Amino acid sequence: MKTHLPKIDLDQRKWHVIDADGAILGRLAVQIADVLRGKNKPVYTAHLDAGDFVVVINAEKVRLTGKKETAKEFMTYSGWKGGEKYTTVAQVREKQPERLIEHAVKGMIPKNRLGAQLLTKLKVFKGDKHPHAAQVPAVLVPVK
């Protein structure tokens, strides 16, 4: 028995814009990951890139529930002794709010070459403006 491989036209990828203003981070990340992987399409195949591009605006206005704003920490390690650094969500939001959404989405896609390829289709911006207006992105309403 042969495996059916759907024909995926790479030139016909759609663009979607999501306004993160007031959206809960985890629910927003799930929705973005599904569109990036193509799970919202009938031609979804787990080992192929059938997804669309996603532009997220107002990244600094995303919400977290509970005490995560101060209690949740991101750890980085340089590889050297004593090279661990911890930053809270509030510190990340102040310096680079795009990283919050990118980090959440990265955790929800495959950890392989396909996942790295999917992440290149995610564009996150703080503020209302983005440079992808020429692609005429369709508006996706985030689940709140």
N, C-alpha and C positions, 0 to 999 in steps of 0.2 A: 504494500500500500504506500502511495506517495504522499508526502506532506504538501498540503496546499499552501502556496506562498502568494499572498495578495500583491497585486501590482500597486506600488506606492509611488505617486508622482511627486517628486521632490520639488518641482517648480510650483506646485499648487498648494503649498503650505500656507495656512491662514495666520493672521496676526490677531492677537487678542490683547486688550488693555483692561487691567483690573485696578480699581481705586481701593487702596488698602486703608483708607480713612475709616477708623472705627471697627475694622474687621479683626476677629480673633486670629492670632498668628497660626495656631495649629490647623484650624479649619481652612484658613486661606492657603496654607502650604499644601494641604491635601488636594485642594482644587487645582492649584497650579501644577503639582506633580502629575495629576491625571491628564491634564491638557498637554503637558510636555511629552508624556509617554504615548499619548494617543488613545487612552482608554475610553475616551468619549466617542470614538469612531467605530463603525462596524468592521473596519479592516485591521483592528488591533491585533498585533502579534507580539508576543513577549520579547522575542529576540531581534525585532526590527524597530527602527526609528520611524514611527508613523505619526508623531506628534506635531504640534504647531508651535509658533513663537508666542511668548507671553511677555508683555510689558507691564510692570507694576509701578504705579505712581503713588505718591504720598507714603513712602515707606516709613517715615518717622512717626506716623499717626496710627500704626498698628497697635492693637491692644493685647495684653496678656492678662490672664485671669489669676486671681489669688495674689500671693505675695511674690510672684516670680520676678517682678521688676527689681526687687532688691535681693532676694534670696538665691535666684538662679545665677550660676557663674559659668563662664566659659574658661577652659583651661588650655593653655598652650605650653609646649615644652620645647626648649631649644636643643636638647640633646646633651647639654652640659650639666654638671652638678649644680644644683640650686637654680636651674634654668626654668622652673615652673612659674608661670604667671597666671593669675586669676583676674578676670574682669567680670563685673556684673552687667546685667542687661541694661541698666540705666547708663553705665559708662559707654557701652557699645552704641546705644541709641544716640548718645550725645555726639560721638565722634563719627561713626559710620553706620547710620540706621539701615542701609542697604544690606549689611552683613546679617542682620537678624533674619530676614526673609530668605536670603541665599542659604544660610546655615540650616534653616528648618526644611527647606525644599531638598537640599542635598542629602539630608538624612532619610528622605522618603523615596529616593530613586536608586536603581541598582548601583552597587559598588564595583563597577568594571568599566571597560572602555565605552560601552553603550551609555552608561550613566554620565561619563565625562562629556560625551557628545551631546547628550540631552541638556546638560547645564549651559552649553553655549547658546541655547535658544531662550534663555531666561535673561531679561533685561530689567533691572530694578533701579528706580530713581527716587530721590527725595524731592518733594515738591510736585506741583501739578504739571510741569512741562517735561516733555521727552522728545528726542530727535527722530522718532519713528512715525511721524504723522504722514509721511509720503506713502507708507505701506497700508494706510487706511485700516487701522485695527478695529475690530468689532469689540463692543463693550461687553465684558463679562461681569455679572453682578456677584460679588463674593457672598458666601453663606455667612450669616451673622449669628 
